[in-house]
Amino acid sequence: MGRGADRAWMADRANGANSLSIASGHALDIFCYCVGEFRELSAQVSVQLAQWHTTDGKSVSVNAPDNVIVSGVLDNGAAASAHIATIPWVGSGWRMEVYGTEGTLSASSEEMVQYGNVSLFGAQGSGQALQPLDVPARLASAPGSVPAGAPYNVAQLYRIVGDAIHNGGDAQPDFDTAVERHRFLDLLQQSSDEGRRVVVKA
Protein backbone atom coordinates (compact mmCIF):
# COMPACT_ATOMS: atom_id res chain seq x y z
CA MET A 1 0.00 0.00 0.00
CA GLY A 2 1.30 3.49 -0.80
CA ARG A 3 0.48 7.11 -0.16
CA GLY A 4 -1.17 9.19 -2.84
CA ALA A 5 1.36 10.87 -5.11
CA ASP A 6 -0.49 14.15 -4.57
CA ARG A 7 0.58 14.03 -0.89
CA ALA A 8 4.30 13.49 -1.53
CA TRP A 9 5.04 17.17 -0.88
CA MET A 10 4.13 16.60 2.79
CA ALA A 11 7.27 14.45 3.22
CA ASP A 12 9.40 17.62 3.27
CA ARG A 13 9.37 19.36 6.65
CA ALA A 14 10.07 22.73 5.00
CA ASN A 15 6.58 22.65 3.47
CA GLY A 16 5.06 22.93 6.95
CA ALA A 17 2.39 20.21 6.85
CA ASN A 18 3.19 17.33 9.17
CA SER A 19 2.22 15.56 12.39
CA LEU A 20 3.63 18.33 14.58
CA SER A 21 2.21 21.34 12.74
CA ILE A 22 -1.24 19.94 11.90
CA ALA A 23 -2.30 16.73 13.66
CA SER A 24 -0.66 17.67 16.98
CA GLY A 25 -1.99 21.20 16.75
CA HIS A 26 -5.58 20.01 16.45
CA ALA A 27 -5.36 17.13 18.92
CA LEU A 28 -3.48 19.03 21.64
CA ASP A 29 -5.62 22.14 21.25
CA ILE A 30 -8.73 20.09 22.01
CA PHE A 31 -6.94 18.27 24.82
CA CYS A 32 -5.84 21.53 26.49
CA TYR A 33 -9.25 23.14 25.98
CA CYS A 34 -10.86 20.24 27.85
CA VAL A 35 -8.42 19.58 30.69
CA GLY A 36 -6.14 22.62 30.91
CA GLU A 37 -2.80 23.89 29.67
CA PHE A 38 0.57 22.28 30.30
CA ARG A 39 2.74 23.90 32.97
CA GLU A 40 5.85 21.93 32.01
CA LEU A 41 6.52 19.12 29.56
CA SER A 42 8.92 16.74 27.90
CA ALA A 43 8.46 15.89 24.22
CA GLN A 44 9.87 13.64 21.53
CA VAL A 45 9.30 14.67 17.93
CA SER A 46 10.58 12.06 15.47
CA VAL A 47 10.51 10.59 11.98
CA GLN A 48 9.72 6.88 12.23
CA LEU A 49 9.13 6.25 8.54
CA ALA A 50 12.08 7.65 6.57
CA GLN A 51 10.68 6.77 3.15
CA TRP A 52 7.22 6.82 1.60
CA HIS A 53 6.22 4.61 -1.28
CA THR A 54 3.65 6.46 -3.35
CA THR A 55 0.80 4.95 -5.35
CA ASP A 56 2.58 5.83 -8.62
CA GLY A 57 5.49 3.55 -7.68
CA LYS A 58 7.96 6.20 -6.55
CA SER A 59 9.94 6.39 -3.32
CA VAL A 60 10.10 9.68 -1.42
CA SER A 61 12.58 10.55 1.34
CA VAL A 62 10.90 11.89 4.48
CA ASN A 63 12.21 14.46 6.97
CA ALA A 64 8.82 15.66 8.25
CA PRO A 65 7.97 14.34 11.73
CA ASP A 66 5.34 11.63 11.93
CA ASN A 67 5.37 10.97 15.69
CA VAL A 68 4.94 13.38 18.61
CA ILE A 69 4.98 12.17 22.21
CA VAL A 70 4.31 14.59 25.07
CA SER A 71 4.23 14.07 28.82
CA GLY A 72 4.12 16.58 31.61
CA VAL A 73 2.17 18.39 34.29
CA LEU A 74 -0.89 20.59 33.73
CA ASP A 75 -1.53 23.93 35.43
CA ASN A 76 -3.83 22.17 37.89
CA GLY A 77 -1.10 19.68 38.86
CA ALA A 78 -2.54 16.71 36.96
CA ALA A 79 -0.19 14.35 35.10
CA ALA A 80 -0.86 14.16 31.37
CA SER A 81 0.48 12.46 28.27
CA ALA A 82 -0.36 12.36 24.57
CA HIS A 83 0.89 10.45 21.53
CA ILE A 84 0.08 11.73 18.05
CA ALA A 85 1.17 9.66 15.05
CA THR A 86 0.25 9.61 11.37
CA ILE A 87 1.92 6.47 10.07
CA PRO A 88 -0.47 3.59 10.95
CA TRP A 89 -2.37 2.23 7.97
CA VAL A 90 -5.11 0.92 10.22
CA GLY A 91 -5.00 3.32 13.14
CA SER A 92 -7.48 3.49 15.97
CA GLY A 93 -8.47 7.10 15.28
CA TRP A 94 -8.53 9.66 18.09
CA ARG A 95 -9.10 8.96 21.77
CA MET A 96 -8.88 11.01 24.96
CA GLU A 97 -9.30 9.59 28.46
CA VAL A 98 -9.57 11.59 31.68
CA TYR A 99 -9.28 9.88 35.06
CA GLY A 100 -10.54 11.77 38.11
CA THR A 101 -11.23 11.12 41.75
CA GLU A 102 -14.92 10.46 41.07
CA GLY A 103 -14.82 8.63 37.76
CA THR A 104 -13.62 8.38 34.19
CA LEU A 105 -14.52 10.18 30.96
CA SER A 106 -13.62 8.95 27.49
CA ALA A 107 -14.06 10.61 24.09
CA SER A 108 -13.23 8.95 20.79
CA SER A 109 -13.57 9.28 17.04
CA GLU A 110 -12.66 7.00 14.15
CA GLU A 111 -11.22 10.01 12.30
CA MET A 112 -9.09 13.02 13.15
CA VAL A 113 -11.09 14.71 15.85
CA GLN A 114 -11.83 17.89 13.88
CA TYR A 115 -13.45 15.83 11.11
CA GLY A 116 -15.46 13.04 12.64
CA ASN A 117 -18.21 12.41 15.10
CA VAL A 118 -17.03 12.19 18.70
CA SER A 119 -18.54 9.56 20.99
CA LEU A 120 -18.57 10.21 24.74
CA PHE A 121 -18.46 7.60 27.51
CA GLY A 122 -18.27 7.90 31.28
CA ALA A 123 -18.41 6.02 34.55
CA GLN A 124 -18.54 6.99 38.22
CA GLY A 125 -17.06 4.99 41.06
CA SER A 126 -14.85 1.92 40.99
CA GLY A 127 -15.81 -1.24 39.16
CA GLN A 128 -18.26 0.51 36.85
CA ALA A 129 -18.19 0.01 33.08
CA LEU A 130 -18.04 2.99 30.75
CA GLN A 131 -21.49 3.97 29.49
CA PRO A 132 -22.43 6.14 26.47
CA LEU A 133 -23.11 9.79 27.31
CA ASP A 134 -25.27 12.24 25.37
CA VAL A 135 -23.91 15.69 24.56
CA PRO A 136 -25.94 18.25 26.55
CA ALA A 137 -28.21 20.28 24.27
CA ARG A 138 -26.72 23.53 25.62
CA LEU A 139 -23.37 22.56 24.05
CA ALA A 140 -24.80 21.85 20.60
CA SER A 141 -25.06 25.23 18.88
CA ALA A 142 -25.66 24.03 15.30
CA PRO A 143 -29.17 23.15 14.07
CA GLY A 144 -30.01 19.46 14.25
CA SER A 145 -30.69 19.42 10.51
CA VAL A 146 -26.98 19.87 9.73
CA PRO A 147 -25.30 16.59 8.64
CA ALA A 148 -23.07 14.94 11.24
CA GLY A 149 -19.28 14.98 11.06
CA ALA A 150 -17.24 17.79 9.50
CA PRO A 151 -20.30 19.80 8.29
CA TYR A 152 -21.71 19.89 11.82
CA ASN A 153 -18.36 20.91 13.31
CA VAL A 154 -18.01 23.78 10.82
CA ALA A 155 -21.64 24.84 11.37
CA GLN A 156 -21.06 25.05 15.12
CA LEU A 157 -18.00 27.25 14.56
CA TYR A 158 -19.92 29.53 12.21
CA ARG A 159 -22.77 29.81 14.72
CA ILE A 160 -20.35 30.77 17.52
CA VAL A 161 -18.59 33.37 15.35
CA GLY A 162 -21.93 34.72 14.10
CA ASP A 163 -23.28 35.08 17.64
CA ALA A 164 -20.10 36.88 18.71
CA ILE A 165 -20.41 39.36 15.84
CA HIS A 166 -24.13 39.87 16.37
CA ASN A 167 -23.89 40.30 20.13
CA GLY A 168 -20.53 42.07 20.24
CA GLY A 169 -18.85 39.32 22.23
CA ASP A 170 -15.58 37.45 21.87
CA ALA A 171 -15.21 34.57 19.42
CA GLN A 172 -13.00 31.71 20.51
CA PRO A 173 -10.63 30.56 19.25
CA ASP A 174 -9.23 33.85 17.97
CA PHE A 175 -5.91 34.87 16.42
CA ASP A 176 -4.22 35.23 19.81
CA THR A 177 -5.25 31.68 20.67
CA ALA A 178 -3.68 30.45 17.42
CA VAL A 179 -0.42 32.27 18.19
CA GLU A 180 -0.24 30.74 21.67
CA ARG A 181 -0.91 27.27 20.28
CA HIS A 182 1.90 27.62 17.73
CA ARG A 183 4.25 28.81 20.46
CA PHE A 184 3.30 25.68 22.37
CA LEU A 185 4.15 23.49 19.35
CA ASP A 186 7.52 25.27 19.13
CA LEU A 187 8.15 24.27 22.76
CA LEU A 188 7.50 20.64 21.88
CA GLN A 189 10.16 20.82 19.19
CA GLN A 190 12.53 22.64 21.55
CA SER A 191 12.10 19.99 24.24
CA SER A 192 12.76 17.24 21.70
CA ASP A 193 15.80 18.97 20.17
CA GLU A 194 17.37 19.73 23.54
CA GLY A 195 16.39 16.48 25.21
CA ARG A 196 15.05 18.20 28.31
CA ARG A 197 11.93 19.23 30.17
CA VAL A 198 10.73 22.75 29.40
CA VAL A 199 8.54 25.14 31.37
CA VAL A 200 5.53 26.36 29.40
CA LYS A 201 4.49 29.10 31.80
CA ALA A 202 6.84 30.75 34.27
Buried (B, 14 or more C-beta within 10 A) or exposed (E): EBBEBEBBEBBBBEEEBBBBBBBBBBBBBBBBEEBBBBBBBBBBBBBEBEEBEBEEEEEBEBEBBBBBBBBBBBBEEBEBEBEBBBEEEEEEEBEBEBEEEEBBBBBBBBBBBBBBBBBBBBBEEEEEEBEEBEEEEEEBBBEEEBEEEBEBBEBBBEBBEEEBEEEEEEEEEEEEEEEBBEEBBEBBBEBBEEEEEBEBEE
